[in-house]
Amino acid sequence: MGMVVAVIVALGWFVPAGRIVSKAGYSPWWCVVLVIPAANVILYWAFAFAQWPNLKSTPA
C-alpha cells in the first residue's frame, strides 16, 4: 500500500513539473534531476537565469 501512495505522490509531483518545463521549451525529462537533492537547487537556478527557448524572438 505504501508503494502505491509513493507512486501517486511522485506522479502528482513530476507531471506538473514536466508540463511547466516543457512549456518553457526544455525536455520534461529534466524533472528527473529534481530527485537528486543538491542538483535540484542548481537546476532551479539554471532555469531561472537561462534564456528560455520558447521566449527567443523569431526573425521578422
Kinemage of the C-alpha trace (Angstrom):
@kinemage 1
@onewidth
@group {chain A} dominant
@subgroup {mainchain}
@vectorlist {calphas} color= white
{ca met a 1} P 0.000 0.000 0.000
{ca gly a 2} L 2.873 2.342 0.750
{ca met a 3} L 4.330 1.814 -2.712
{ca val a 4} L 1.038 2.786 -4.348
{ca val a 5} L 0.935 6.004 -2.321
{ca ala a 6} L 4.556 6.745 -3.261
{ca val a 7} L 3.791 6.329 -6.981
{ca ile a 8} L 0.731 8.572 -6.731
{ca val a 9} L 2.715 11.263 -4.912
{ca ala a 10} L 5.569 11.020 -7.435
{ca leu a 11} L 3.166 11.364 -10.359
{ca gly a 12} L 1.484 14.292 -8.667
{ca trp a 13} L 4.875 15.952 -8.454
{ca phe a 14} L 6.513 15.002 -11.766
{ca val a 15} L 3.587 15.526 -14.139
{ca pro a 16} L 3.012 19.227 -13.353
{ca ala a 17} L 6.746 19.911 -13.175
{ca gly a 18} L 7.249 18.202 -16.544
{ca arg a 19} L 4.491 20.267 -18.126
{ca ile a 20} L 5.979 23.501 -16.791
{ca val a 21} L 9.456 22.613 -18.039
{ca ser a 22} L 8.119 21.587 -21.463
{ca lys a 23} L 6.193 24.873 -21.776
{ca ala a 24} L 9.491 26.639 -21.138
{ca gly a 25} L 10.963 24.778 -24.118
{ca tyr a 26} L 13.026 22.164 -22.309
{ca ser a 27} L 12.650 18.401 -22.201
{ca pro a 28} L 10.332 17.159 -19.434
{ca trp a 29} L 12.990 14.599 -18.528
{ca trp a 30} L 14.858 17.382 -16.721
{ca cys a 31} L 12.404 16.822 -13.855
{ca val a 32} L 14.138 13.546 -13.032
{ca val a 33} L 17.098 15.622 -11.792
{ca leu a 34} L 14.820 17.066 -9.100
{ca val a 35} L 15.162 13.789 -7.183
{ca ile a 36} L 18.857 14.482 -6.527
{ca pro a 37} L 18.991 16.842 -3.504
{ca ala a 38} L 21.888 19.126 -4.477
{ca ala a 39} L 21.174 19.041 -8.189
{ca asn a 40} L 17.627 20.337 -7.830
{ca val a 41} L 18.820 23.632 -6.326
{ca ile a 42} L 21.354 24.062 -9.127
{ca leu a 43} L 18.691 23.182 -11.704
{ca tyr a 44} L 16.262 25.780 -10.323
{ca trp a 45} L 18.951 28.467 -10.549
{ca ala a 46} L 19.964 27.378 -14.050
{ca phe a 47} L 16.371 27.530 -15.308
{ca ala a 48} L 15.728 30.838 -13.549
{ca phe a 49} L 18.622 32.677 -15.178
{ca ala a 50} L 18.877 30.850 -18.532
{ca gln a 51} L 17.402 32.045 -21.813
{ca trp a 52} L 14.243 30.011 -22.337
{ca pro a 53} L 13.976 28.509 -25.829
{ca asn a 54} L 10.273 29.414 -26.133
{ca leu a 55} L 10.928 33.095 -25.400
{ca lys a 56} L 13.544 33.635 -28.098
{ca ser a 57} L 12.448 36.153 -30.659
{ca thr a 58} L 11.953 34.959 -34.207
{ca pro a 59} L 13.341 36.997 -37.128
{ca ala a 60} L 10.698 39.046 -38.906
